[in-house]
Amino acid sequence: MTIAAYNPRHIPEGLAGLSGLALDLRWSWHHGSDSLWRAIDEETWKATHNAWLVLNSVSGERLDTLANDEAFLELYQRQMEAHRQFELADTWYSDNFPGRLGDGVAFFCMEYGLSESLPLYSGGLGVLAGDFLKAASDLGVPMTAVGLLYQQGYFRQSVTAEGQQLEFYPYNDPSMLPVAPLTNSDEQWVRVVIPFPGRQVRLRAWKARVGRCNLLLLDSNDPRNEPGDRGITSELYSSNSEKRLQQEIVLGIGGWQLLRQLDIKPAICHINEGHCAFAFLERALTWQRDNDTDVETALLANRSTNLFTTHTSVAAGFDHFAPSLIRLYLTPWMKERGLTMDQFMALGSESGGHSQRAEDDASVNMALLALNMCGRINGVSDIHRKATQNLLQPYFPRWPGRDIPVEAVTNGIHTPSWDSPESDALWTKACGQERWRQPLESTCPLDNMPDSDILAMRQAQRRRLVHYLRQRLAAQHCEHMPGNNPEAACGLLLDSETLTLGFARRFTEYKRPDLLLTDPDRLLALLNHRDRPLQIVLAGKAHPSDHRGKELIRRWKRFSSLPGAEGKVVFIEDYDLGVATQLIQGVDVWLNCPRYPWEACGTSGMKVLVNGGLNLSQYDGWWAEAWNESVGWAIRPGATFEELSSSNAHDQSDALELYDLLENEIIPEYYATDSHGHPGRWLQRIRCSMNTLTAAYSANRMVREYVDNFYLPMATKGEQRTPALARELVALYRDINQMWRRIRFTSMDVQEADGGQRISVEVYLDGIPEQHVAVELVAEASDYGPQETRPMKLKQRQGGSEHSYLFECSVPTRPEGHYTPRIRLRDERMNLPLENPSVLWRN
């Protein structure tokens, strides 16, 4: 497999390695090569931070000149050698698990936020996926990512003086993006063809190199496709349901076919959200064809190595498709695969599977489809794990929420992508150059770092942010919207010594971007305090169909134009990775105030940690795990998941708490100085936050957690689940499912014994082998003790029936009815109850 550059230009022989350097997105986070691209074309590099565009924009004459420039050739050779050393270096994975994952992990996601120069993302999900790939590269984890190359990507934003959001969809010319056509050994462009109703859709394959990892991208803009099909990969997250289904078919089915075509055989298939669930199905059906089995066997054989990560906190966030659309688009493909519509609907329709709904024509839920084909499922924080258990309760109707088999891996951010030049220098001084490239069990302590160094870092970052904001406001044509004060509109009133609060994310109601506007007069007083002023920088987009989100932008724009707020509250348009990088490096306090518990993780606040920024956040997502009084501030700390509510019941009280924290703790502490003129308590809080949180909430830790706790054990289980074992398990559980409806409890006896109780139950198993059931006693938390589940031991087979057994267990004394017996399946070869949720409770 080779890569041919798209629209290659003449590059002198002595500089031939520039193409390889420019097509490796490692330059987006490893800034050692920045000087190289600046030397080639400083203006283009500064404007785009796109090395491939720099190389394709510069003239041949300029390259010829550089090929004879000794200083440039020395710089070039240094970068080539550094890249060679990077490729040869040992890694955490190669040192600890060489070859354990074979061809590695196939990672599917609808969006990837790697760099603003590759606009294939809309927000947190994509940025997380990008950080995931970068950390996998650093650690040497073999990973091939699969996504879509969008012609337009997510929309670009402009905001009028009145606050109206305008959406634009500029075309992304692939020749100017840091990707290249994927070619085979014959130098032919790799294409995938999938069946659509009445036609074939051709998909072109591209490759983006992400350090040691590859990102494979499909796009439908092949001239031989029909016009409508060429637009399948036009924009990200279309509001048109039909196009969304088309995209998810292309990603999942087309993506897995691409891996097959390249002879990549991943040990693990990891999907990031239910959008990608078709990859699980295509994987199973191609395995079925290879091994000449039935569909049920193929699904079971592959399930143990399918990982489903969900970031959704509300049921409305799952994609649903009408059966008519499914029939239209999947019937041609199902015919090729030998899959029936009934079999498909049993996997993804809420009228089949584990659901108790009876509608014959229920929609297909992509999260349910993924759930019914995955070997494990995880949320992205501990609170989100509980939220996901709540969302999946309808599919495990007889299981308590705490027993629904959802696990958690708290997200992390790729630290080298987000640290500022100033913080990078500080960390290097304290910990050395290689600190982010090995396991980050903990960061090196900054206890010996003088306050003056930390303060100097923060002051330099804030000055750079103010300079950047003024440039951005000028680019937003501030002179055309002067309001009451032209200088204020252009950011000239921003002060590099003033406490700066940042808020940037998708503008949608549940994220409550207007919480700080609950009491405008109180906020104006904070902004205009003579001795302790506050300034605020905001950014974010509302989905084009989210009218409430757009109104929230208008509300902030109206407020920012008030005489008392003008120039002290600024809104930066067209929020992207470039804007995010500047904001998280420069702000003093990062605000996140979503409606609890709707924030799955909230990784934006993690990005300020390495830079010495502090968090003021709702006690939700990662912050509920990270927060203590020495590292930042929490709104409604100690909130419990039992407070789950879809209403705005806490909005007013949360707003009051937010104001109180700013007025009484945050602002006074920032401005309080010690005998050296330093804000001592503030700096100590920064030191503690950087020390204790930076490593713990890094993508380095996150990826290692996936490898240790998911990929490796799942790969081992996958090796054990051979075609023969899969056939055996299908036959066994087909019989068990038939017998399960006839099993029952026949008696229960409670006796006082040894200061406690001995409870015995007699069960009738109707021929289910006793080794495949577990009989347990379950008690809820009460004044008599905590929630607990106790296994009962098989005492004897009962006479009079070959299928009756006596189980017993000794437990602490509780009143009658506190212990409830249940029968569930038990089989170490299966992940239960995920793969079979059968359970029987004694009434």
N, C-alpha and C positions, 0 to 999 in steps of 0.2 A: 504494500500500500504506500503510495507516494502522494505528495501534495504539490500541485502546480499552482503558482501564483495567478490570481485573477487579474487580467490586464497588466502583465508584467512590463516594466519599463527597463530601458538600458541601464544596467548597473556595471560600473567598471569591474574587471576581474578581481582586482585587489580589494574590492569592497563587497564581494559576492555574499558574504555572511550577513549583510544588513537585512536581507529579506527574512532570514530565519529569526533574527533578533526582533524585527518589527512585527512578525506574526506570532510571537510568544507574548501573551498578555501579562507575563510576569512583570513587565515594565510598569504595569498599572499599580503595583504595590511595592515592588523592589526598585527603589529610585536611583540605584547606582548608575543606570544608563541615561538618566535625564540629561546629563551634560552632553551626551552624544547626539541626542535629537535636537537639543538647543543649538548645537554647533552646525547642524545641517540646515535648519530653518527655524530660528527662534520664534518668529512671529506665528507661524502655523502651530508649533508645539505649544506655545503659551495659550493660543486661542482654543485648541482642540484636545490637547494631551492625547493625541492619537498618533503613535509612532508610524503606523502603516500609511496614514494620510500624509504625514511629513515626507515619507519616502516616495510616495506617488505624486506629490505636489511639486517637489523640487525639480529644477531643470537638469537635463543631462549635463549641461556645461558646468553647473555647480558641483555635481558629483565628480566630474572629471577633475575639477580644481581640487576638491577634497582628496581625491585619490593621490594627489601629488603634494599634499600638505603634511609635512612630517609630524606636526603637533596633533593633527586630526588622526593620522594613521596610528600614532601611539595610543590615543584615546580609544580608537576602534579596536586595536589589538588587545588592550586591557579588558574591554567589554567582552570580546570573543573568548578570551581565556577565562574570565569570570563565569561566563555562561557554560563553558566546557566543564569547569570545576563543579558547577552546580549540578550538571547532569551526571557526573561521576560520583558525587558525594554519597556516602551512606546516609540512611534515614532511620527514623524511629521504626518504621515498618520493616525495612530490610534488616535491621539489627535484631528485631524481636520476633518477626513472623514471616521470614522469607518464604515466598511461594504458597503460604497457607490459603490464600484466597484465589489461587489460580489466575484466571483472567480478570479477577477482581469484582468490582461492584458496578452494576449499571444503575445510574441515577437519573430519574426522569422528573422534569419539572416544566411547567408552562412558561416560566420566565427566569431569567438569569441577570442579576445585577453585578457585573464584573467591573465595568467602567462606563463613564458617561459617553465614551467613544463607541460603545456597542450597546445601543439603546433597546434592549430586549427585556425591559423590566418596568413594573409600575410602582412597586413599593417593597414592603418588608419581606414578602415571600421570596421575591427575586433576589433581593440583596442577601438574604440568608443563604439562598442557593449558591450565589457567587462566592460568598465567604466560605461556604462549605467546601467548594472546589479548591479554593486557594489554600485552605488549611490542609486538605487532603494532599495537595502537591507538596507543601512544606514537610509533611510527615511521611511522604512516600507511599501513601495508601493507593493501591491501583484502582483507579476509578475512571469510568467513561460516562460522561453526562450526555443526555439527549434532550434536545429542545427544538424550538421552531425559530427560523430566521424571518422576522416580521419585516415587511416592506415599509411599514410606517411605525410599528411599535406602539407604545402608549402615546397619547396625545401630548403636544407641546402647549404650554399655557401662557396666555396673556391676560391681564386684568385691567379693566378700564378704570378711569378716575372714580366712577360710581361703584366700583367693586364687582362689575359683571365679569365672570370668567369667560374667556374666549378660547376655543379649542382649535388647534391646527395640527395637521397631519403631514408634515414634510416627508418626502420619500427618502428612504435610506438606501443610497447607492451601494450595493454590496462591494463594488470595487474599491470604495473608500473606507470600508469597515475592516477591522483587523481579523478577517476570516479569509479562507481560501477554498476553492472548490476541492472536494474530496475525490481523488482519482484512484483508480485501481492500478494493478501492476502493468497494464497496457496503456497507462496514461489516459484512460477514458474516464470521463466524469461519472461518478457513481450516482445512479438514480434508483429510486424505489417506485414501484407501480402498485397501486391498490385499487380494488374494484369499487366503484360507486354505481348508483343505479343508471344503467344504460350506457356506461362509459368507464374508461380507465383514467385514473388521475396519476400523473407523473410528478414525482417529488425529486427535487434536486438536493444533493447532500453537500454540506459545507463542514469545514472543520475550523474551530478556534482552539489554539493551544493555550492551556492554562498551566504553565510550568510543566510539571510531570504528568498532568491530567489532560485529557482531551474532551472538548465539548463538541458534539456532533449536532448539526442543525439541519432541519429539513425546511424547504420552502416550496410552495406550489406554483410559483410564478414562472412556470415553464411555458414557452410560447406555443407548445403543442396542446396545452390544456385549453378548455373552454374559458371564456372571459370570467365567468363566475367562479370557476375553480382556481383560476390564477389569483383570485382575491381571497382565497381561504386563509392564507397567512398574511393578510394585509395588516390588520391592527390587532393589538393585544386586548383581550377581554371585551370582545364585541358584545353589545347588548342584544344582538340577534341570536336567539336560541339555536337556530339551524346552523349558523356559522360556528357557534361554540361547539356544537356536536361534531361538525366537520373537522375543526381544529383538533379536538380530542381524539378523533379517529386517526388523523394524520400523525399526531404525536405518539399515541400508544401503539397502534397497529403498525404504522409506517416506521416508527422508531425501533420497534423490536425487529422488524424485517431488515432494517438497515444493519443492526448488529449481526444478524444471521448472515447477511450478504458479505460482511467483513470477516466472518468466521470468528467473531468474538463471542465467547461462551461464559458469561458472567456467573460467578458462584452465587451472587445475591442480586436480586432486583429490588431496588429501593425507590418507591414513588413518593414524591413530595406533594401531597394533596390528592384528592380523588379525581382531579382532572385527568390523571395519567392512568386510570384503572385499566384501560384497554390493553396496556402493556402486559399486565398479568394474564389477561385472557389470551392474547396472541402467543405469549410464551407457552402457556399450557397446550394450546392447540397445535403449535408446531412440534412440541414434544410428543404429543399424541401421535402425530403422523410419523415421527421418527421411530417411535417405539411400538407402533401398531397396537394401540390400546383404545379403550373407550374414553369418552370425555370425563367421566367421573374419576377414573383412575389418573388421568393426566392432571386434573385439577388438584387432586390430593398429592400427587408426586411432586408438584412444583410449589405447593403452598408453603411448605416449611422454609423455603428460602425467599419468600416474598415479604418485604417489610413496607408497611404503610404508615407514613408520618402525616398526621393531620394538624393543621394550624387553625382550624375553624372552631369558633366558640358558640355559634348559634346555628340551629338547623337550617335557617334560610340561606346560610352560606354554602351549603352543599348544592352542587349542580344537579338539576332534575331535567329529564327529557321525556317528552310525550312518547308513548308507545308507537304512535303513527310515524314519528321521525325515526325512531329506532328501526322500525320495520323497513322504512324506505331506504335508509343508508346502510344498514347492516345485513339485509337479506342477501345481497350478492356475495358479500364476504362470508357469511355463514354457510352458504351453499358450497363454497370452496372448501370450507373447514369441516363440513358434516355436523354443524351445530344447529339445533332447532331453536325456534323462537321461544318455545316453552322452557327449554333448558336455560336460555339466556335470561328470560324473565324471572326464573327461579333464583338466579344469582343477584339480579339488580333491582327487581321490582318490589315495591313494598307490599304487594299482594302475595309475595312468595317468600322464600327464605325463612328467616326466623320471626318475621312480623306476624302479628295477629290480625292485621287488616284484611278485609274480605273483598275489597274492590277488585274486579277483574281487570280493570284498565288503569291501575295505578302507575304513576310515572316511574321512570328508571332513575334511581338515586345513585350517582356515581360513587359516593362514599360507601353506600351499602354494597355496591359491586366490588369495591376494593376490600371491604371487610370480609366478604364471603370468599375471597381468594387469597388473603394474606395469612402468613404464619405468625406474625406478631404485628401489633399496632401500638403507636406511641403518640402522646401529646408532647408539647414543647415547653412545659413547666409543670410543677406539681399541681398547681391550681387548675391548669388547663387539662391535666389528666382527669381530675374530678369532673370538670365541665364536659369532657368527652364521654366519660362514663354516663353522665346524665343524658347526653344527646343520644347515646346508643342504647339506652334503657328499653326502648320499644322492640329492639331486636334480641334482647335477652330478658323477656318479660317475667320470668320466674326467678331471676337472679337479683340479689340486692346490688345496688349501685357499686358498692365497694368491691364486689367480687367480679364485676365486668372486667375482662382481661385487657385493660389499657395500661400501658407503662408510660414512663416519662423520661425524656432527655431534654433538659433545659437548654435552649439555644445559646449560642455564643457568637461573638463577632471576630473577624480576622484582624487581630490587633495591628499587624504591620500596614494594613490598608487604611487605618484610621488615625495613626499617631501623627502628630505634627512634627515639623523639623525641630522645633524647640523641645518637645517632649522626647523625641527620639534621641536628641543629644543628652538629655538628662538621664534617660534609661541606659544609654550606652556608657555614660560615665559611672553609673552605679553598678551595672550588671554585665557589660560587655556587648560585643557586636552580634553574637549569635543567639541572643536570649530568646527570640520568638520562634526559633527553628527546631527546638527540641521540646520534649514534654514539659509543659508549664505546670508542674505540681504546685508551685507557688512562685511568685515573683521574688526577686532579691529584695530585701528590705531597704526602704529609703530612709531609715531612721537616722543614718549618719549624714544625710544630705542637708546642708544648711537651709534654713528658712529662706535666706536671701536668694538661693538658686531656684527654689520652687516659685517664689514670688516673681522673680525675673522671667521665668518661663511663662507664667500666667499673664504678666503684663505685656510681653512680646506677642503672645497669641491674641490678646484682646486688641492690641494696636493693629495687628494684621487683619483681624476681622473687620474692624471699623473701616480700614482702607478698602477692603474688599466690598463691603456693603455700599460704600460711596460709588465705587465703580459700577456695581450692579444697578444701583438706582439711576445712575447716569445712562446705562444701557437700556433701562426701562423708560427712558425719555421723561425723566423727572421734570425737566424744564417745561414740558407740555401740561403738567398737572401741578402747578405751584400751590394751589390752595391759598391759604392765608400768608404763607411764608415760603418763597422759592428756595431759600437756603435749607429749610427744614425738609422740603420735599426731596432734596438731593443728598440728604444725610449729613449735612454739615453741622447739625446740632448733636450728632452722636459723639459720645465722649469715651475715650479709651480708658478712663479711670472709673467710669460709672458701672455699678453692678448690672450685668447684662443677662437677661433671662431669654432663653430660646425655646421656641415651640415650633416644631416642623414635622408634619405627617399628613396622611390623607385626611381631608376635611370631610368628616361624616359624623352623623349625630352621636353615635355611641362613644366616639372619642372625645366628645364634649370640648371642642376647641373654644367654645364661648364661656366656659366655666369662669374664667377670669373676668368676664364682662357682666357677671351677675349684678355687681354693684359698681356701675361706671364711676360714680363720684369717689368712691373709696379707692378705685384704681388710679384715678387722676391725682388724688392726693399722694399716692406712692410715687408716681412719675415726677411730681413737681416738688417733692420735699427739698428744702433748700440745702440741707447738710447731707442727706442720705438719699439721693435720687435713684430711680430705677429706669432702665431702658429695656425695650422688648423687641426682639426680632422674630418674625413669623414667616413661615413658608408652607406650602402644601397645595395639593390639587383636590378637587372634588370630582368624582366620576361624572362624565357628561350626563348621565341619567339621574344623578343624585341632586335633585332640586333643593332639598334641605341643606345638603353640604354646600351648595353654591350660595345659599342665603347666609351661611355662617361666614363665608369669605366676605360677602358684602357687609355684614355687620362689623367685622373687624376693620374693613376699609373706611366705613363711616366713622367709627370711633377714632381711627388714626388721623382723620382729617379735622378733628376737633381742635380748637386753639390750644388746649392744655395737653394734648397728646401728640400734636404734629411735630415730627422730627424725633420723637422719643419712642414711637412705635412704628416700625417699618415692616412692610410686607414684601418679601422677595419672590418674584414670579418664577414660574417654570422650575419648580423644585426637582432636582435630579441629584445624582451622586456627587457631582461637582459642588453644588450648593451645600449638600449635606456635609461634605467633608469640611468646608470652611466653617460652617456653623458649629459643628460638634467640637472643633478644635479651639474655637474662640470664646464660646459662651461660658459664663460662670456657673449658671444653674440651668439644667435641662428639665423642662416641665412636661409631664405626661399625666393626664387626668381622665382616662377612659372610665366608662361606667363599669363598676365591678360586677361580676368577674368576666368581662367580655374581652379583656386583653389576653390573648393566648400566651404571649411572652413579653413583647414590647422591647425588642432589641435596640431601638434607637438610643435609649438611655445608657446601654452598655458602651456605646462608642465614645462617650465623654470620659470614661474612666481613665484610660491611658493618658489623657491630656490634662488631668487634674480638674475636670469639670465635676460638679456635684449634681445629684439627682433630687428633684422634688417630684415625687410620683405617687400615684394611687398605689395602695398596698395590694398589688395584683401582679400576675405574671412572674417574671424573674425577680422583681423588686420585693415581692413578699418573701422570697427566699434569701435575698441579699441584705435587706435593710436591717440596720440597728442604729441607735442614736448617734453613733460616732462617725457614720459615713454619709449621712444625708437626712432627708426628711420624707416622711410618709403621710399620706392623707388617709385617714381612718385606719391606722395600724391595728393589726389583730383581727381585721374583718375575716369572717369565716364563710366557707362555701355555702353553709346553710342559709346565708342571707341572699342567695341567688334570687334576682328579680329582674324582669325585663322592663320594669317601670323606671321612672325617674325619681323614685322615692327619696334617694339620698342626694340628689343634685344640690338642693339648697344647703344642707348641712355640710356637704363636702366643699362647697364654695366658701362658706364661712370659715371652715378650717383652713382652707387655702389662704385666705386673706390673713387670718391670725398668724399662720406660720411665717408669711412674708413680713408682716408688721412687727411681730414680737421676737422672732428668732433669726430669720435669714438675713434681712437687711441690717439689723443692728450688729450682727456678728461680722458681716462683711466689712463694715466700716469701723469696727472697734479695733484700735491699735494698742500695741504694748509699748514698753519703754524704748524699743528699738524702732518704733514707727511701723512695725509689721502687724498685719491682722493675725495675731498668733493663733487664736482658736480656729479661725478659718483655714489657716495653713495646716494645722494639725488634722483637721477634718479631711483636707485634700490628701495629706500623707497617708492617713488610715484607709481612705477609699482606694487610692492607687495601690497600696500594699496588699490589701486583703481581697479586692474584688477583680482586679485586672486579669489575673490568670484564671480565676474561677469562672469568669464569664467570657472566656475566649473560645473561638472556634477550634483552637488547638485542643482544649479539654473536651469540647463537644464531639469532635471527630474521633478522638481516642475512646470516648465512651461508647460511641456506636460500634467501633471495631471490637473492643473488649467484650461488651455486653450483648451485642446483637450480631454483627457480621460473622465473627468466628464461631460462636455456638450455633448459629443458624446454618452456617456452611457444614459444620459437623453433622447436624441433624439431616441436612440435605444429602450428604454422602450415605447416610444410613437408609434413607428413604429410596431404595432402589425400585425399579419397575415391579419386581416380584413382591416386595413388601407393600408397595402401593396397592397392588391387586389384592393382596391378602387383607389389608385394612379395609378396603372398599367392601369386600365380601363380608368381613366380620361385622362392620358397622351397618351394613344393610340389614343383616339379621338382627342385630341389637336394636335398631330402630323399629323393627317389626315387633319385637318382644317388649319394648319399653312401655308401650301403651297398656300392657297387662301386669306390670309389676305393681306391688302395693305393700303398704305396712299392714300387718295383720294384728299386731298387739304392741303395747308399750307398758312397761312396768317400772316404777320408781320405788327404791328402797333406801332407807337411811342406813349408812354404813360408814364407820371410821371417821366420824365427824363430818361427813359429807353425804352425797347421794350416789347410789349406783343405779344407772338407768339402763334398761335392757329393751331392745326392740326386736320384734320378729318381722322379717321381710320375706316376701315371695318374689323371686327373680325370674320366673318363667323360662329358665334355661340360660339366662345370661351368665357366663362364667363369673364366679364370685371375685376372681382377681381383677375383673374389669369394672368393678364398682367400688366406690368409697361411701361408707355410711358415716354421717357426722352429726354432731349436736351443735346447734347454732343458738347463741344467746345475744340479744341486743344489750347495749350499755344501759345500766340502770343503777339505782342506789345499791344494788347487791353485787355489782361488779362491772368490769368493762365489757365491751363487745368481744366475743370470742367464738372460735370455731374449734371443736374438739373431735378428733377422729375416734370412731368406735371400733373396737376389735372384734373380729369374728370369733365367737366362742365355740359354736358347734353347728353342724347341720341338724335341722329338726326332723324328728321321725314323723312318718305319715305323709311326707311330701318331699320328693327329691329336689325340689327347687326352693325350699324354705330354709332360712338361716337365722340364727340368733346372734345379734351383735350387742355388746355392752360397753359401758364407759363409766368411770368414777369421776365425779365433778363436785365442786363446792356447792353447798346448799343454796338453792334459790326457790322462790315460791313456784307453785304449780303453773305450768304454762310458759315459764321463762325459757326453757330449753325446747327447741323444736328440732326433731330429727329430719334429715334429708338424705336422699340417695343421689349421687352424681356419678358420672363415668370417671374411670381412672385408667390411664394408659400412658406410660412414659414415652411411648413412640409418637404420641400426639400432643399438641398444645391445646389443652382443655381448660376452660370450656369454649375457647375460641373456635376450634374446629368441630365441636359438637356440643351444643349448650344444653343437652338433655339433663333435667333435674326433676326430682320428685320430692315434695315436702309432705310431711304428715299433717293432715288437717287437725 
